[in-house]
Amino acid sequence: DEPWTVLRVMSAVTNHAGDRYVSSSEMAGFCERILANIDGQLNLVRVFDYDGGAQAGAEAAKAVQMALIQVAEFEGALDLDKEGAWGQRVGKQKAAIANLTEGYLKKCSKLVSDAVPQQPVRVGGSTVRSEPNLSDPPQPRAVNRAMASLTFFDCLRACAAQGGYGAVRGKVCEEITHGLDSYLEELLAMVHGNETDNLEIAHAFLEVVADFMGLVQGEKSAQIVRRRAAAA
């Protein structure tokens, strides 16, 4: 079930030999297959399509996790020479994992904003603030794309430090949380203040915010949003 664990056997048999020795032995084929598996997982991450929704996000995140697991096994089993063929290849794979993942994470805030659109409103003089745009109900494609991104974000929680993208993920988490909190408070204020005639649309967006918060902050946060929405 976990073919890469053969590296542990090889490491024990060779007394944690270097990659130069193993690459010239009859065991080299096993290592090449593991490296090819990592490349395969990276290709799955590269073709991540937001239109695939939550399932696509989960699959891309799983590919990242599988790549990280195999890289860790490879580094733990062999004494890698950073200038050697395998050492350089693993280094490039680690960099690719971090770069791809960070790229997707940095797009998350924009996709969330697209799903819960706001509009500028003048509140006196030259002062302008943003408030939820309730002219149309939530757009399925925008919500689906945001769910894909947030599912990817959520599923990578446990391996953020290992993958080298923990700082980026933390910053994105703060940004999204702040944006959703502000949107939620504005939307509830509009409902409580009878500032909108589109109550059905308002509650539809409240449900979207609850789903998003569940992926960013956990199910407890989603439940709090739903209780506040029910009381609105």
C-alpha positions as CSV (number, residue, x, y, z in Angstrom):
1,D,0.0,0.0,0.0
2,E,3.0,2.3,0.6
3,P,5.6,1.3,-1.9
4,W,8.0,4.0,-0.7
5,T,8.6,2.2,2.6
6,V,10.9,-0.2,0.7
7,L,13.4,2.6,1.2
8,R,13.5,1.8,4.9
9,V,14.6,-1.7,4.1
10,M,17.2,-0.5,1.7
11,S,18.5,2.0,4.3
12,A,18.9,-0.8,6.9
13,V,20.6,-3.2,4.4
14,T,23.1,-0.6,3.2
15,N,23.6,1.0,6.7
16,H,22.1,4.3,5.4
17,A,24.4,4.5,2.4
18,G,24.8,7.6,0.2
19,D,22.9,8.0,-3.0
20,R,26.1,7.7,-5.1
21,Y,26.5,4.1,-3.9
22,V,22.9,3.1,-4.1
23,S,22.4,4.7,-7.6
24,S,25.2,2.4,-8.9
25,S,23.7,-0.7,-7.4
26,E,20.9,-3.1,-8.3
27,M,18.6,-1.2,-5.9
28,A,18.7,2.0,-8.0
29,G,15.5,1.0,-9.8
30,F,13.4,1.2,-6.6
31,C,14.6,4.8,-5.9
32,E,14.0,5.9,-9.5
33,R,10.4,4.6,-9.2
34,I,9.9,6.6,-6.0
35,L,11.2,9.7,-7.6
36,A,9.0,9.1,-10.6
37,N,6.0,8.8,-8.2
38,I,6.8,12.2,-6.7
39,D,6.9,13.7,-10.2
40,G,3.5,12.1,-10.8
41,Q,2.0,13.6,-7.7
42,L,3.4,17.0,-8.7
43,N,1.7,16.7,-12.1
44,L,-1.6,16.1,-10.3
45,V,-1.1,19.3,-8.4
46,R,-0.3,21.2,-11.5
47,V,-3.6,20.3,-13.2
48,F,-5.7,21.3,-10.2
49,D,-8.9,22.8,-11.7
50,Y,-11.0,25.0,-9.4
51,D,-14.1,24.3,-11.4
52,G,-13.8,20.7,-10.0
53,G,-15.1,22.0,-6.7
54,A,-14.3,20.6,-3.3
55,Q,-13.4,17.2,-4.6
56,A,-10.7,18.7,-6.9
57,G,-9.3,20.7,-4.0
58,A,-9.1,17.6,-1.8
59,E,-7.4,15.5,-4.6
60,A,-4.8,18.3,-5.2
61,A,-4.1,18.5,-1.5
62,K,-3.7,14.7,-1.2
63,A,-1.2,14.8,-4.1
64,V,0.8,17.4,-2.2
65,Q,0.7,15.3,1.0
66,M,1.8,12.1,-0.9
67,A,4.6,14.0,-2.5
68,L,5.8,15.3,0.8
69,I,5.6,11.9,2.4
70,Q,7.8,10.3,-0.3
71,V,10.3,13.1,-0.2
72,A,10.6,12.7,3.5
73,E,11.1,8.9,3.1
74,F,13.8,9.5,0.5
75,E,15.7,12.0,2.6
76,G,15.4,9.8,5.6
77,A,16.6,6.6,3.9
78,L,19.6,7.8,2.0
79,D,22.5,10.1,2.7
80,L,21.8,12.5,-0.2
81,D,24.5,14.5,-1.8
82,K,23.0,17.9,-2.7
83,E,25.3,18.0,-5.8
84,G,24.4,14.5,-6.8
85,A,21.8,13.5,-9.4
86,W,19.3,12.4,-6.8
87,G,20.1,15.1,-4.3
88,Q,19.5,17.8,-6.9
89,R,16.3,16.1,-8.2
90,V,14.8,15.9,-4.7
91,G,15.7,19.5,-4.0
92,K,13.9,20.6,-7.2
93,Q,10.9,18.5,-6.2
94,K,10.7,20.1,-2.8
95,A,10.9,23.5,-4.3
96,A,8.2,22.7,-6.8
97,I,5.9,21.4,-4.1
98,A,6.3,24.6,-2.1
99,N,6.0,26.9,-5.1
100,L,2.9,25.2,-6.5
101,T,1.2,25.1,-3.1
102,E,2.0,28.7,-2.3
103,G,0.7,29.8,-5.7
104,Y,-2.7,28.2,-5.1
105,L,-2.9,29.5,-1.5
106,K,-2.2,33.1,-2.6
107,K,-5.2,32.9,-5.0
108,C,-7.6,31.7,-2.3
109,S,-8.5,35.2,-1.0
110,K,-9.5,36.4,-4.4
111,L,-11.7,33.4,-5.1
112,V,-13.5,33.9,-1.8
113,S,-14.1,37.6,-2.5
114,D,-15.5,36.6,-5.9
115,A,-18.0,34.3,-4.3
116,V,-19.2,36.9,-1.7
117,P,-19.1,40.1,-3.7
118,Q,-19.2,43.6,-2.2
119,Q,-20.0,47.0,-3.6
120,P,-18.8,50.5,-2.7
121,V,-21.3,52.7,-0.8
122,R,-20.9,56.4,-0.1
123,V,-21.8,57.2,3.6
124,G,-21.3,60.9,3.5
125,G,-19.0,63.3,1.8
126,S,-16.1,61.5,0.3
127,T,-16.3,58.5,2.7
128,V,-16.8,55.2,0.9
129,R,-17.2,51.8,2.5
130,S,-17.9,48.4,1.1
131,E,-21.1,46.4,1.8
132,P,-22.4,43.0,0.6
133,N,-23.8,43.1,-2.9
134,L,-27.3,41.5,-2.7
135,S,-28.5,42.3,-6.2
136,D,-28.0,38.7,-7.2
137,P,-28.0,35.4,-5.4
138,P,-24.7,33.5,-4.9
139,Q,-23.2,32.5,-8.2
140,P,-22.8,28.7,-8.3
141,R,-19.5,28.7,-10.3
142,A,-17.9,31.3,-8.1
143,V,-18.9,29.5,-4.9
144,N,-17.7,26.2,-6.4
145,R,-14.3,27.6,-7.3
146,A,-13.9,29.1,-3.8
147,M,-14.9,25.8,-2.2
148,A,-12.2,24.1,-4.3
149,S,-9.6,26.6,-3.1
150,L,-10.7,26.5,0.5
151,T,-10.8,22.7,0.6
152,F,-7.3,22.6,-0.7
153,F,-6.4,25.2,2.0
154,D,-8.1,23.1,4.7
155,C,-6.6,19.7,3.8
156,L,-3.1,21.1,3.9
157,R,-3.4,22.2,7.5
158,A,-1.4,19.3,9.1
159,C,1.5,19.4,6.7
160,A,2.0,23.1,6.3
161,A,5.3,23.3,8.3
162,Q,6.7,20.2,6.6
163,G,5.9,21.5,3.2
164,G,7.6,24.9,3.7
165,Y,4.5,26.9,3.0
166,G,3.3,27.4,6.6
167,A,4.0,31.1,6.8
168,V,2.1,31.8,3.5
169,R,-0.8,29.6,4.7
170,G,-0.9,31.5,8.0
171,K,-1.0,34.9,6.3
172,V,-3.7,33.7,3.9
173,C,-5.8,32.3,6.8
174,E,-5.7,35.7,8.6
175,E,-6.6,37.6,5.5
176,I,-9.6,35.3,4.6
177,T,-10.8,35.2,8.2
178,H,-10.7,39.0,8.5
179,G,-12.5,39.4,5.2
180,L,-15.3,36.9,6.1
181,D,-15.7,38.3,9.6
182,S,-16.2,41.8,8.1
183,Y,-18.5,40.6,5.4
184,L,-20.6,38.7,8.0
185,E,-21.0,41.6,10.3
186,E,-22.0,44.0,7.5
187,L,-24.5,41.4,6.2
188,L,-26.1,40.8,9.6
189,A,-26.3,44.6,10.2
190,M,-28.1,45.0,6.9
191,V,-30.6,42.3,7.8
192,H,-31.2,43.5,11.4
193,G,-31.5,47.1,10.2
194,N,-34.0,46.3,7.4
195,E,-31.5,47.7,4.9
196,T,-32.3,45.1,2.3
197,D,-35.4,43.7,0.7
198,N,-33.5,40.6,-0.5
199,L,-33.7,38.6,2.7
200,E,-33.7,35.3,0.8
201,I,-30.5,36.3,-1.0
202,A,-29.0,37.5,2.3
203,H,-29.6,34.2,4.0
204,A,-28.2,32.3,1.0
205,F,-25.0,34.3,1.4
206,L,-25.0,33.7,5.1
207,E,-25.0,29.9,4.4
208,V,-22.1,30.4,2.0
209,V,-20.1,32.3,4.6
210,A,-20.8,29.5,7.1
211,D,-19.5,26.9,4.7
212,F,-16.4,29.0,4.0
213,M,-15.7,29.6,7.7
214,G,-16.0,25.9,8.4
215,L,-13.1,25.2,6.1
216,V,-11.0,28.2,7.3
217,Q,-11.6,28.1,11.1
218,G,-13.4,24.7,11.7
219,E,-16.9,23.5,12.1
220,K,-17.5,25.2,15.4
221,S,-17.1,28.6,13.6
222,A,-19.5,27.5,10.9
223,Q,-22.1,26.5,13.5
224,I,-21.8,30.0,15.2
225,V,-22.4,31.7,11.8
226,R,-25.5,29.4,11.2
227,R,-26.9,30.2,14.7
228,R,-26.5,33.9,14.1
229,A,-28.1,33.6,10.7
230,A,-31.0,31.7,12.1
231,A,-31.6,34.5,14.6
232,A,-31.3,37.3,12.1
